[in-house]
Amino acid sequence: MRPIAEGLFTQENPPRLIGGRDRETGRIVFPCPENDRFEPVPLKRDGTLWSYTIQRFRPKSPPYAGPEAFKPFPVAYVELPGETIVEARLANVDFDSIEIGMPLEFVPVPLDPDEPNGIVIPGFQPTEKMA
């Protein structure tokens, strides 16, 4: 597993996202800015779907570095209670099953689904509570 950028995930198993806590206000953001104002903090693994959309066209390159053969995917804003809202890809869910408020858990997902051992990006999938 190779993250798309350094400092996004913890090294523990299972990994967590790394946010940044503002040293003055305590506000948490993601990703952690690289400056002295923020200290890195591991974020919660569980959250709820706050909002989402379906990415139906290949994003502009750069910055998009995904596969040429584009397949639509859901993009979510996930609320990590008491911390922050993060943008991430939704994984392991049918488009018709997505519901605002659904419980989710963090899981790194391949940027290119056809290269499962390639670069991974932040993702969330429905928790077993959905079953």
Residue, then its C-alpha position, 0 to 999 in steps of 0.5 A: m500500500r503506497p499512499i498518494a501523498e506522504g502523511l495521509f495515513t497512520q502506519e497502524n493496522p488498520p490505518r487511520l487518516i491523519g488530520g491536523r489540529d490547529r494549535e491555537t483554536g483546536r480546530i481539526v482539518f484534513p489533510c494536515p497542513e505542513n506548517d508549525r500552526f498544526e499538529p498531526v492527529p490520527l482521525k476516527r475511522d468511523g463516520t457518517l455520510w454527510s453529502y456525496t456526488i457521482q463523478r461521471f467524467r474523467p477529471k482534468s489532468p493534472p491534477y488527476a492521475g488516475p487511469e485513462a479508462f475512466k469508470p464513474f465513482p462516488v465521491a463523499y463528504v464524510e463527517l467524523p463526529g467531533e473532528t471534521i468533514v473529509e472528502a474521500r471516495l466511497a468504496n464497496v457500495d452500489f450507487d443506488s444504495i448510497e444514503i445520507g447519514m449511512p455509517l461508514e468506515f475508513v479504508p484506503v482504496p486503489l486510485d486505479p481499481d485495475e492496479p490493486n497494489g498501486i497507489v491508494i487514496p482515502g476512501f470509506q465504505p459502509t460499515e457492517k451496521m448497514a447489513 
